[in-house]
C-alpha cells in the first residue's frame, strides 16, 4: 500500500513529534480514516521527506512521530514548453 504524503509548513527533524494543522488533520483523520500506528510521509518542500507513524488522533489534531528521513526528489523529469 502506498503511504499518503502530507505537507507540513515548518522545519522538520528526525525523532520530532509534529502536529498537523486542522486542515491536514481533517484530511488524514476523517477523509483517509487513518489511525494510530499507521504509516505516513511528511514533507516541507525544503528537500527530502520524513516517514513516520501517527502517534495520536483527535478531531482537530493529529500527532506524528518522525523516524526516518530519505532524500527523494519528486520533481518531474519532463520538460514542458508552452507555445
C-alpha positions in Angstrom: 0.0 0.0 0.0 1.2 3.5 -0.9 1.7 5.8 2.1 -0.1 9.2 1.9 2.1 12.3 1.8 1.2 15.4 3.8 2.7 18.9 3.6 3.9 20.4 6.9 4.7 24.1 6.9 7.6 24.2 9.4 11.1 22.8 9.8 11.3 19.0 10.3 13.9 16.8 12.0 14.2 13.1 13.0 12.6 11.9 16.2 10.4 15.0 16.2 6.7 15.0 17.1 4.9 17.1 14.6 1.3 18.2 15.0 -0.7 18.7 11.8 -2.8 21.8 11.3 -6.6 21.5 11.4 -7.0 21.2 7.6 -4.4 18.4 7.2 -5.7 16.7 10.4 -9.2 16.7 8.9 -7.9 15.2 5.7 -5.8 12.5 7.3 -8.2 11.6 10.2 -11.6 12.0 8.5 -11.1 11.6 4.8 -8.3 9.0 4.8 -9.5 7.4 8.1 -6.0 6.9 9.4 -5.5 5.7 12.9 -2.6 5.5 15.4 0.4 3.4 14.2 -0.5 3.9 10.5 2.5 5.0 8.4 2.6 8.4 6.7 5.1 10.6 4.8 5.6 14.2 5.8 7.5 16.8 3.7 8.0 20.6 4.0 9.3 21.5 0.5 12.9 22.0 1.7 14.3 18.8 0.3 13.7 15.2 1.3 10.8 13.7 3.1 10.2 12.1 6.5 8.5 8.8 7.2 6.7 8.4 10.5 3.8 6.8 12.3 0.7 8.5 13.6 1.1 8.8 17.4 -2.4 10.2 18.3 -5.6 11.2 16.6 -8.3 13.6 17.8 -11.0 15.5 15.9 -8.8 18.6 15.2 -5.3 17.4 15.8 -3.0 14.6 14.6 0.4 14.0 16.1 3.1 12.2 14.1 6.4 10.7 15.3 9.0 11.0 12.6 11.5 8.2 12.5 13.1 8.0 9.0 14.5 10.6 6.5 15.0 10.0 2.8 16.3 12.3 0.1 13.6 11.8 -2.5 13.4 14.2 -5.4 9.8 14.1 -6.7 10.3 16.7 -9.4 9.2 15.6 -12.8 11.9 14.8 -15.4 9.6 16.0 -18.2 10.4 19.3 -19.9 7.3 21.3 -20.9 7.3 24.0 -23.5 4.2 26.1 -23.9 3.7 27.9 -27.2 
